[in-house]
Amino acid sequence: MDLPVVELEPYLEARGSQPLPENVRNSCLEVAKCLREAGALVLRDPRCTPEDNDRFLNMMERYFGMADEFKRQQERRHLHYQVGVTPEGVEVPRCALDKDLQARMEKIPDSEKPRMPVGADPKWRYMWRVGPRPANTRFKEFNADPVVPEGFPDWIEVMDGWGRKMIAAVEVKASLFSFLSLTLSKTFVCIDCCRDGCDWIWPSSRRIHILDVSGSDLSKFTEEGSVFAGYHYDLNFLTIHGRSRFPGLNIWLKQGQKLLVRVPPGCLLVQAGKELEWLTGGECSAGMHEVIVTKETIAAAEAAKQAGRSLWRVSSTVFGHIASDAILQPLGHFASAQAAKNYPATLAGDYVESELAAIRLKTA
Ligand SMILES: [Fe+2]
C-alpha cells in the first residue's frame, strides 16, 4: 500500500478564485481525510523540483562527510540545538524513555512493531530556521541566529531556497486542510487570511519554521534494523519531508499498520504533528514514525557504493510550527469533543520546551 499523492498544481492555479473548482474542493477533502485517517500524505508541488532537492542533498552529503571536529564547531548546546548541528548520540528517542509510549509499542503486533532503539539516536542533524525572525516573543532561544559553516559559500542560498520551497508547500497544504474540511473559522491556519492581517494562530510575522536535516552514516551502520531515529511523533504542527536518496522511513497509520514510505521523484511527504493533534482535540493524531536500516536501505547503499556516491543518508524535513506565543487548545467544534479534556490550553512555546526536555535536547 502506498500513500495517496495529492497534486497541488490545480490548487495553485485556482488560488483566490471563488467558488473553487470541484477538483480543488475534492483535493481539500482528500487532504483532510488523509490527515484524519492516516496522519500522512504525499504531495506533488510543481515548485519543488527534483533538481532543487538534488542540489540540497549534494551540499549536505558534503557537509556530513566532513570530520566530526569540524561539524562540532556548529554545535549550539546552550540553544537546545535548535540551530546548528546536533552530533550523533545526543537526542534520545522518546520511546526509550516514555513508559506510555512503550506500552503503546507493546500492543503493536510483532510484524508491525517498531524497533526499540538502544540509547540515543546515532544520526547527526542540522537545524536551520527559515523565514523571518519574530520581533516580539517570550521564546527567544527558539529564534536564535542561524549558524553557517565555513567553506560552504552557497549554504545560505541553498538552505533558504529549499527550506522556503518546502514551507510554501506546507502552507498551501495547511490552507487546503483548513479551507473546507475542518469547518472551523477561516482564521484557522488560513494563509490567505493571515496575509490580510489576521494575527491569530498562524501569523506570518510570528511563526517559526525549522529546516531539519538528518545525516545518517550508512558506511558505519550497515546492519538491518539499525535505528537512526527511534519510534516517535513530531511535536510541531505539520512536518514535510523531502525525498531521500535512501529508503528507511517507516510510518504507522492511525489504525496501526506500518508503511515503508516511498516518495516518488518530485514529491514530498507530509505528516501531522502534535500541535495539530492538540488543535483538533485528537481528531488528527500525530503520525508515529522511525528511520531504520531496511533491506531496501542496504540495497540502495550497495548501489551508491558501486557508483562511488556518498553513503550519508540525508533527509530534509521542515517543521511547520504555530506561533510560540499562541495558545494551544482544541479549536472550534473540537473544543466540545470527548477527548478535548486531554488537550488543556497551554502556551505553544511552553509545550515545545516540555517536549524538548523530554527528549533531552533541553537540559538544565
Ligand atoms: Fe520525526
Residues whose N, C-alpha, C, O or C-beta is under 5 A from the ligand:
A	BS01	LIG	D234
